[in-house]
Amino acid sequence: MNTLTVNGVRHTLDIDPSTPLLYALRNQLELNGAKFGCGMGQCGACTVLLDGQPVFGCLTPVAACEGRQVRTIEGLGSADKPGKLQASFIKHQAAQCGYCIAGMVMRAQSLLEQHPHPTEAQIRRHMEPNLCRCGTHMRIIAAIKDVAEGSKA
């Protein structure tokens, strides 16, 4: 048995401890925000926060999450009441196909929690591991800057 605390809720799962966190989130907990992209930690579609730090869910085993806090896009807000960063992504139309967006938002969330007012260079550097095949990087950066600068999303 493995115990995961996800978005503040404790779950006991009967799965192999080497199972990737992404699979536990999607298959056992039915939290489908994080996506399977490459399975090799090279795209960032599966990014979630582990104790506030971005990790690739496809590479992080469930065993590494025991006693730690996992946060997913579902923990930031909902379609009816999006969180500040989610609202900014909507405002800036930062999603095209939407596949990468949950991972992008989670990586950006970690940056803003650690550095509430990052420079554009810091944003770019921090967001580098996450890829957007549709090319909305400029809108993603604008959405993050908007929140960092304290604008109302």
C-alpha positions in Angstrom: 0.0 0.0 0.0 1.2 3.5 -0.9 -0.1 6.7 0.6 -0.2 9.8 -1.5 -1.4 13.3 -0.4 -2.7 15.0 -3.5 -4.2 18.5 -3.4 -4.5 18.2 0.3 -6.4 14.9 0.3 -4.7 11.7 1.5 -5.2 8.6 -0.6 -4.1 5.0 0.0 -3.4 3.1 -3.2 -2.6 -0.6 -3.8 -0.1 -0.2 -6.6 3.5 -1.0 -7.2 5.7 1.6 -5.6 7.7 2.0 -8.8 4.6 3.1 -10.7 5.1 6.5 -12.2 3.1 9.2 -10.3 1.4 10.2 -13.5 -0.2 6.8 -13.8 -1.4 6.9 -10.2 -2.9 10.4 -10.7 -4.6 9.5 -14.0 -5.6 5.9 -13.5 -6.2 5.5 -9.8 -7.2 9.0 -8.7 -8.9 10.1 -12.0 -7.0 13.4 -12.0 -6.5 13.9 -15.7 -5.0 17.4 -15.9 -1.4 16.2 -16.2 -0.9 14.5 -19.5 1.3 11.8 -20.9 3.5 13.4 -23.5 6.8 11.7 -24.1 7.3 9.4 -21.1 10.9 10.5 -20.8 10.8 13.8 -19.0 11.5 15.8 -22.1 8.3 17.7 -22.8 6.8 18.7 -19.4 3.1 17.8 -20.2 3.1 15.7 -17.0 4.5 18.4 -14.7 3.1 18.4 -11.2 4.4 19.9 -7.9 6.0 17.8 -5.3 6.5 19.8 -2.1 6.3 22.9 -4.2 8.9 21.9 -6.8 8.0 20.9 -10.4 8.6 17.3 -11.2 7.9 15.2 -14.3 5.1 12.8 -13.2 6.1 10.3 -15.9 9.5 9.8 -14.2 8.7 10.2 -10.5 7.8 6.9 -8.8 5.0 6.8 -6.4 7.4 5.7 -3.7 9.2 9.0 -3.9 6.0 10.8 -3.0 5.3 9.1 0.3 4.9 11.6 3.1 5.1 14.5 0.6 2.6 17.0 -0.9 1.6 16.5 -4.5 -0.2 19.3 -6.2 -1.9 19.1 -9.6 -3.7 21.6 -11.8 -7.0 20.4 -10.2 -5.7 21.8 -6.9 -5.3 25.4 -8.3 -8.9 26.1 -9.3 -11.8 24.9 -11.4 -13.4 25.8 -14.7 -16.0 27.8 -12.7 -13.5 29.4 -10.4 -10.0 29.3 -12.0 -7.0 30.3 -9.9 -5.2 33.6 -10.6 -2.6 32.0 -12.9 -5.2 29.8 -14.7 -7.3 33.0 -15.3 -4.3 34.8 -16.7 -3.6 31.9 -19.1 -7.3 32.2 -20.2 -7.1 35.9 -20.6 -3.9 35.7 -22.7 -5.3 32.8 -24.8 -2.1 30.9 -23.9 -3.5 27.6 -24.9 -3.9 26.4 -28.5 -4.4 22.6 -28.4 -4.2 22.7 -24.6 -2.1 19.5 -24.2 0.9 21.2 -22.5 -1.0 23.8 -20.5 -1.5 22.0 -17.2 2.2 21.3 -17.0 3.0 24.9 -18.0 0.7 26.3 -15.4 2.2 24.0 -12.7 5.8 24.9 -13.5 4.8 28.6 -13.6 3.0 28.3 -10.3 6.1 26.9 -8.6 8.1 29.9 -9.9 5.6 32.5 -8.7 5.4 30.8 -5.3 9.2 31.0 -5.0 9.7 34.3 -6.7 6.5 36.3 -6.9 8.0 39.0 -9.2 10.4 37.3 -11.6 12.0 39.0 -14.5 11.2 37.9 -18.0 14.6 36.2 -18.2 13.9 34.3 -15.0 10.5 33.2 -16.4 12.1 32.0 -19.6 14.8 30.1 -17.8 12.4 28.5 -15.4 9.9 27.5 -18.1 12.6 26.0 -20.4 11.9 22.3 -19.5 8.3 22.5 -20.7 7.6 22.5 -24.4 4.6 23.8 -26.4 4.4 22.3 -29.8 1.8 24.8 -30.9 4.2 27.7 -30.3 2.2 29.7 -27.7 5.3 30.4 -25.6 5.0 34.2 -26.0 1.4 34.1 -24.7 2.4 31.8 -21.9 5.2 34.2 -20.8 2.8 37.1 -21.1 0.3 35.3 -18.8 3.0 34.6 -16.2 4.3 38.2 -16.4 0.7 39.5 -15.9 0.4 37.6 -12.6 3.9 38.5 -11.5 3.3 42.2 -12.1 0.1 42.0 -10.0 -2.4 42.6 -12.8 -6.0 41.4 -12.3 -6.4 38.4 -14.6 
